[in-house]
């Protein structure tokens, strides 16, 4: 069979949704006809690259940076994990939760967030209707099973968890658990990241109390904030995570708090944006952009109300 026929056959398999991995155990199709393979040589954490990215692109998150760097590096380097890596990221908007997920993908997969093995679900986009929850559950289970069958080192990112339909996420609990295999499929090497604004107010209040007491925010530790998160989110009946089976069974490896950003962090974000655009860093311009943002509480004006979320658009105006 010549190359043209092989390529046509591969196209038919992919178009029909057939899992090539099942018909190609030696990776011949992948090596010669696709740009990205589920291969240990292509899926490996670049710990140094992740560390550099975090230091140069993510600001004001000493707790999140330390936890995620160690957790992700240790997990990917473990060839026989007991369960998938499950991270739940919490905090106010614009603090870097989604961005950090991107940095993780960029330093694990050859194609980063564009990888065939990275899958992003946004609550309001993919699961908007309460009346369709049962359908969503079935589709989600099939999607996860199919993609993990194709590549065990898959990553699943669930954004806007605070807007998720109640009960939907419990449908994937078996995939997060300590199971050797489910229907012949092992999920132990997969990564699940849940992103939520839930707990943001409580995290902010804790950080504000530190500021008012004259304490350095770097003194904040995971231990105290995890308790705050648990009490404010997982005991909150308005949260989609309330009474969730996978929470009760302690399947989340780390609840990661993201702190609200101060003026100095916003300035750093602006400088990083300038660098990313190939513009020479300008402290005066960065401070002008940062000062144009809204800060709260109204009297103290300590934290940016949108973090660094609007920096890119703001720079378009100032640039």
C-alpha positions in Angstrom: 0.0 0.0 0.0 1.5 3.3 -1.0 1.7 6.4 1.1 -1.2 8.1 -0.6 -3.5 5.2 0.2 -2.3 5.0 3.8 -2.9 8.7 4.3 -6.4 8.4 2.8 -7.1 5.5 5.2 -5.9 7.5 8.1 -8.2 10.4 7.1 -11.2 8.0 6.9 -10.4 6.7 10.4 -10.1 10.2 11.9 -13.2 11.5 10.1 -15.2 8.6 11.4 -14.0 9.2 14.9 -12.2 5.9 15.0 -9.4 5.7 17.6 -6.3 5.2 15.5 -4.4 4.0 18.5 -6.5 0.9 18.7 -5.6 0.0 15.1 -2.0 1.2 15.2 -0.3 -0.1 18.4 3.1 0.5 17.0 2.4 4.2 16.2 3.2 3.9 12.5 0.3 6.2 11.4 1.2 8.7 14.1 4.9 8.9 13.2 4.4 9.4 9.5 1.0 11.1 9.1 0.3 13.3 12.1 2.1 16.2 13.6 1.8 15.1 17.2 2.1 11.6 18.8 1.2 10.4 22.3 4.8 9.5 22.9 6.9 9.7 26.1 9.5 11.6 24.1 6.9 14.2 23.1 4.9 14.4 26.3 7.4 15.2 29.1 7.3 18.1 31.6 9.9 20.8 31.0 10.3 21.7 34.6 12.9 24.4 34.0 10.8 25.9 31.3 7.7 25.9 33.5 9.7 27.5 36.4 11.0 30.2 34.1 7.5 30.9 32.6 6.0 31.2 36.1 8.7 33.6 37.3 8.5 35.8 34.2 4.8 35.6 33.3 2.8 34.9 36.5 2.9 37.4 39.3 1.8 37.5 43.0 1.1 33.8 43.3 3.8 32.3 45.5 1.5 29.6 46.8 0.1 28.5 43.5 3.4 28.6 41.8 5.1 26.4 44.3 2.3 23.8 44.5 1.6 23.4 40.9 5.3 23.3 39.8 6.0 20.4 42.2 2.8 18.6 41.7 2.9 18.6 37.9 6.6 17.8 37.7 6.3 14.9 40.1 3.3 13.5 38.4 4.6 13.6 34.8 7.9 12.0 35.9 6.0 9.2 37.6 5.5 6.3 35.2 3.1 4.5 37.5 0.8 7.0 39.3 -1.9 5.6 41.5 -4.5 8.0 40.2 -4.9 11.0 37.8 -3.6 14.4 38.9 -6.5 16.5 40.0 -6.1 20.2 40.7 -8.8 22.6 41.7 -7.8 26.3 41.2 -9.7 29.0 43.1 -9.6 32.7 43.3 -10.9 36.1 42.0 -10.9 36.9 38.3 -7.8 37.9 36.5 -5.4 36.3 38.9 -3.9 33.8 36.5 -5.8 30.5 37.0 -6.5 29.9 33.3 -3.2 31.3 32.3 -1.4 28.9 34.6 -3.2 26.0 33.0 -1.9 27.3 29.7 1.7 27.4 31.0 1.3 23.8 32.2 0.2 22.7 28.8 2.9 24.7 27.0 5.6 22.9 29.0 4.2 19.4 28.7 2.9 19.1 25.2 4.7 19.8 21.9 1.7 21.9 20.7 0.8 23.4 24.0 -2.9 24.4 24.3 -3.3 23.5 20.6 -2.3 19.9 21.4 -4.7 17.1 20.4 -4.3 15.8 23.9 -5.4 19.0 25.7 -9.2 19.5 26.1 -10.9 22.6 27.5 -14.5 22.7 28.6 -16.2 26.0 29.5 -19.4 25.7 31.5 -21.5 28.3 29.8 -20.4 27.3 26.3 -20.4 23.5 26.5 -23.0 22.9 29.2 -25.4 25.8 29.1 -28.8 24.2 29.7 -30.0 22.6 33.0 -32.6 20.5 31.1 -29.8 18.8 29.1 -27.7 17.7 32.1 -28.2 14.0 31.5 -27.2 14.3 27.9 -24.1 16.3 29.0 -23.1 13.6 31.4 -23.2 10.9 28.8 -21.3 13.0 26.2 -18.7 14.0 28.8 -18.0 10.4 29.8 -17.7 9.3 26.2 -15.4 12.2 25.4 -13.1 11.6 28.3 -13.0 7.8 27.7 -12.3 8.2 24.0 -9.5 10.7 24.4 -7.8 8.8 27.3 -8.0 5.6 25.2 -6.3 7.5 22.4 -3.7 9.0 24.8 -3.3 8.2 28.5 -1.4 11.4 29.1 -4.4 13.6 28.2 -5.2 16.9 30.0 -8.8 18.1 30.7 -9.4 21.6 31.8 -12.9 22.6 33.1 -13.3 26.4 33.3 -16.1 28.4 35.0 -16.7 25.6 37.5 -18.7 28.2 39.6 -21.2 28.2 36.7 -21.3 24.4 36.2 -24.7 22.7 36.3 -25.2 21.0 39.6 -24.4 17.2 39.5 -22.8 17.3 36.1 -19.2 17.0 37.2 -20.0 14.0 39.5 -20.5 12.0 36.4 -16.7 11.8 35.9 -15.9 10.8 39.4 -14.8 7.2 38.5 -12.2 8.7 36.2 -10.6 10.6 39.0 -10.5 7.7 41.4 -7.9 5.0 42.4 -9.0 2.6 39.7 -6.6 0.3 37.9 -8.8 0.3 34.8 -12.4 1.1 33.9 -13.7 -1.0 30.9 -10.1 -1.7 30.0 -9.0 1.9 30.1 -6.5 3.4 32.6 -7.0 7.0 33.6 -4.1 7.2 36.0 -1.8 9.3 33.8 -4.4 11.9 32.9 -4.5 15.4 34.3 -7.8 17.1 35.4 -7.8 20.9 36.2 -10.9 22.6 37.5 -11.0 26.4 37.5 -13.4 28.4 39.6 -14.0 31.9 41.0 -15.6 30.3 44.0 -13.8 31.2 47.2 -12.4 34.4 45.7 -14.1 36.6 48.2 -12.8 34.6 51.2 -9.3 34.4 49.7 -9.4 38.2 49.1 -10.6 38.9 52.7 -7.7 36.7 54.1 -5.2 38.6 52.0 -6.7 41.9 53.0 -6.5 41.0 56.7 -2.8 40.3 56.2 -2.3 43.7 54.5 -4.2 45.5 57.2 -2.1 43.8 59.9 1.1 45.0 58.1 2.1 41.4 57.2 3.8 40.4 54.0 1.5 38.4 51.7 4.3 35.9 51.2 3.6 34.8 54.7 0.3 33.4 53.6 0.4 29.6 53.5 -1.6 26.9 51.8 -2.7 25.4 55.1 -4.8 28.3 56.2 -6.3 29.1 52.8 -7.3 25.5 52.2 -9.5 25.7 55.3 -11.0 28.9 54.1 -11.7 27.4 50.7 -13.3 24.2 52.1 -15.6 26.2 54.4 -16.6 28.8 51.9 -17.0 26.7 48.8 -17.6 23.0 49.6 -20.0 23.7 52.4 -21.8 26.3 50.4 -25.1 25.0 49.1 -25.1 27.5 46.2 -21.8 26.1 44.8 -21.9 23.3 42.2 -19.1 21.6 44.3 -21.3 21.4 47.4 -21.8 17.8 48.5 -20.0 16.5 45.4 -19.0 12.9 45.6 -15.4 13.5 44.3 -14.9 16.2 47.0 -16.3 14.0 49.8 -14.0 11.1 48.6 -11.0 13.5 48.7 -10.0 12.9 45.0 -8.7 16.4 44.6 -4.9 16.4 45.1 -4.6 20.1 45.7 -7.0 23.0 46.2 -4.9 25.8 44.9 -5.7 29.4 46.0 -4.9 32.3 43.7 -4.4 35.6 45.6 -5.8 39.0 44.4 -3.3 41.1 42.6 -1.9 44.4 44.0 -0.8 47.4 42.0 2.8 46.3 41.8 1.7 43.0 40.3 -0.3 44.7 37.7 2.7 46.8 36.7 4.7 43.5 36.3 1.9 42.2 34.1 2.1 45.3 31.8 5.8 45.0 31.5 5.4 41.3 30.6 2.8 42.2 28.0 5.2 44.7 26.5 8.0 42.1 26.4 5.6 39.6 24.7 4.8 42.2 22.0 8.5 42.9 21.4 8.2 46.4 22.9 11.1 47.7 25.1 9.9 47.6 28.7 8.9 51.1 29.9 8.2 51.5 33.7 6.5 54.8 33.2 4.0 53.5 30.7 3.5 50.3 32.8 2.6 52.5 35.8 0.2 54.6 33.7 -1.7 51.5 32.5 -1.8 50.0 36.0 -3.1 53.2 37.5 -6.0 53.2 35.0 -7.4 50.0 36.5 -10.1 49.9 39.2 -8.9 48.9 42.7 -10.8 47.7 45.8 -11.8 48.1 48.6 -12.9 51.6 47.7 -11.1 53.3 50.5 -7.9 51.3 50.6 -7.6 50.5 46.9 -5.4 47.5 47.5 -6.4 44.9 44.9 -7.1 45.2 41.2 -10.8 44.3 40.6 -10.0 42.4 37.4 -6.5 41.4 38.2 -4.4 41.5 35.0 -7.3 40.3 32.8 -7.8 43.6 30.8 -4.1 44.4 30.4 -3.9 43.3 26.8 -6.7 45.5 25.7 -5.5 48.4 27.9 -2.1 48.1 26.2 -3.8 48.4 22.8 -5.0 51.8 23.9 -1.8 53.0 25.4 0.5 51.4 22.9 
